[in-house]
Amino acid sequence: MPSRSMRSAHRRLAVAAALALALGSAPAQARAPDGFAELAEKLTPAVVNIASTHKAPSIINGGQGTPFDEFFHDFFGERDGDGGDGGGGSKDAPAQPPRPLQQSLGSGFIIDPSGLVVTNNHVIDDAGSITVTLSDDTNLPAEVVGRDVVTDLALLKVEAKQKLPVLAWGDSNKARVGDWVMAIGDPFGLGGTVTAGILSARAREINAGPYDDFLQTDASINRGNSGGPMFNMAGEVIGINTAIYSPSGGSIGIGFAIPSNLARPIIEQLRATGKVERGWLGVRIQPVTPPIAENLGLDRAKGALVTDVDSDGPAAAAGIQPGDVVIGFDGKPVERSRQLPRLVAAAAAGKEMPLTLWRDGKEMPLKVTIGMLDPQKLLAARAPEPEPQPEATVTALGLSLARITPQLRQRFRLGETASGVIVVGVTGDASVAEQGISPGDIVAMVGHDAVATPEEVVEKIAAARQAQHRSILLRLERKGAGRYVALPVEQG
């Protein structure tokens, strides 16, 4: 049996342990709910509902939306409407009745007491009228101050009789994966709704545009939340809820928000001038993969590989060439290719900027005078769709190559100026298929040398094998757009 002194010691340890648990866990359990409640009460009055009216699509054109519309459709409210009588469309049928109005629902938030409201562009795009509903159910007509299709942001203005509550911007760069976040919006038109979760990831690319840099969260975001704010626990706006990934149309815990550090300067430009001006370099780029890095002599995969240079752009005037790798811009390192468009966009047109290239196995400093981006050119730019890859006889690197003849030029609809060696077939080899090479692609260069015949390609492959290179770099062209691929030389 334990002695009295031992039993007393055990009791003291038990009391100490219980006290430690009480002191250590109770405040942590209470802090999060109290914080959300206080934040929700404080911030909800500055979050608004936005309703916009649109004419329903005509049955004549089938009511087909753009891919951008389809990507964001889960954020709208009810948009159903009959575009016509649904008849067979014979010439004797009566004229279609006027197209009914449809209503889209979204969210927004006030950033100025005079009535400036931030939302997503897709919430109010092509709207006939826009109504902002405040948290006290006051309805106010809104006008568009400016909008930016590229980043899906818009700024509205309402006239209120009273001074409106506002929200403050936060620094999205300081937000860490795992931090608590809170979202307020108007899902399904139900009214102000608060949800919470954590920041799941940063710098997400979802192919929504050239400046993808989304914050990802598991806070519940649904149809109608679009344009609403995402907060940190200091009550600052660190994101604008914009998209969700959802096979069903409802929240499955994967939502995306535009970071405040990307949105804020754009909103300020819209506020000042009603439009957004971006810097323009005049190049097309692709990521640098490890095999490409090895071929170019880089110590690791980094930077943005230039595939094409606009003849009338700033890059051409500065001497930038296809095959260059931009590894620095304005004193900032370019680690990933998608960093470069954002850095260039933020640069003022007409300003001379330093950049660092990797060319011929060494760094090369350069200065370029930034131009002004034409937004229509940016929106029109689309990567060519890969074509089907039929089986063909292998001649080199898993590719069946041929000289460009008049017949092949006509078959693959090549321009008169197209030159190089044409791919007439590919094998099912994984390393080739992963690169997306298709019949009709042109091998314009092998390494840094232009090629005109399949024999020249074979010679350069043999030289690479003799030099014990593991892969070889090809510059391919498709429909006037160039790109680089690195293929293993062990291929047949």
PyMOL commands that set and color helices and strands:
alter all, ss='L'
color gray80, all
select helices_A, chain A and resi 4-46+59-61+67-75+121-124+172-174+187-189+260-273+290-296+314-318+339-346+375-380+406-411+430-433+454-466
alter helices_A, ss='H'
color red, helices_A
select strands_A, chain A and resi 47-55+101-112+116-119+129-133+139-148+153-158+180-185+193-204+214-217+229-231+237-244+255-259+279-280+283-287+304-309+325-329+332-333+352-359+362-369+371-372+399-403+421-426+442-446+449-450+471-478+481-488
alter strands_A, ss='S'
color yellow, strands_A
deselect
rebuild
show_as cartoon
